[in-house]
Amino acid sequence: MSDKTAVSDRIEMTKEGYDQLYEELKRLRSEERYVVAQRIEEARSFGDLSENAEYAAAKDEQAKLESRIQRLEYHLSKAQVIDSSSLDGSHVALGTTVTIEDIGNKKTFSYSIVGSEEADPKKSKISSVSPVGQALMGKHPGEEISVKVPNGMRKLRVLEIQVN
């Protein structure tokens, strides 16, 4: 495996995002696994497993839980935590908050640029690999970009960049 492959295999995320995923993994491994195991045990007590809807639902819940645990373990094992102290705020990067203006409607928005597993648009956190995130990466204050979003093309201007 070359160095280039090893680097591209990494999943960039902020320290806050890494910590949140780690805490979720700990909770799922301990509390949630216990709760699901209890549900399976209770459903077993209802008798014939072939016609036991509660058992089937509990086993399905267990499969989803284990899938999420595996996904978190994978992301955390590949994590490359971005050191925000190395950022200077001169350009948009993972770990910065960017204030942009939608030139068409003159509205301003602020978004934190985060890793894909941390993205939460409702909390103004967009992924660096989302269409808008990708278009903003590396841009400087004053630069304009055009980006295709679900409801058409948007022309955006970078107003300000802050380090998180």
Salt bridges, closest charged atoms under 4 A:
ASP9 OD2 - LYS78 NZ 2.81
GLU16 OE2 - LYS125 NZ 3.26
ASP19 OD1 - LYS15 NZ 2.87
GLU23 OE2 - LYS26 NZ 3.49
GLU24 OE1 - ARG68 NH2 2.93
GLU32 OE2 - ARG27 NH1 3.35
GLU41 OE1 - ARG44 NH1 3.50
ASP60 OD2 - LYS64 NZ 3.48
GLU61 OE2 - ARG39 NH1 2.39
GLU66 OE1 - ARG33 NH2 2.81
GLU73 OE2 - ARG29 NH2 2.59
GLU101 OE1 - ARG157 NH1 2.80
ASP102 OD2 - ARG154 NE 3.29
GLU117 OE1 - ARG68 NH1 3.43
GLU117 OE2 - ARG71 NH2 2.48
GLU117 OE2 - HIS75 NE2 3.42
GLU143 OE2 - HIS140 ND1 2.86
GLU144 OE1 - LYS155 NZ 3.94
GLU144 OE2 - ARG157 NH2 2.68
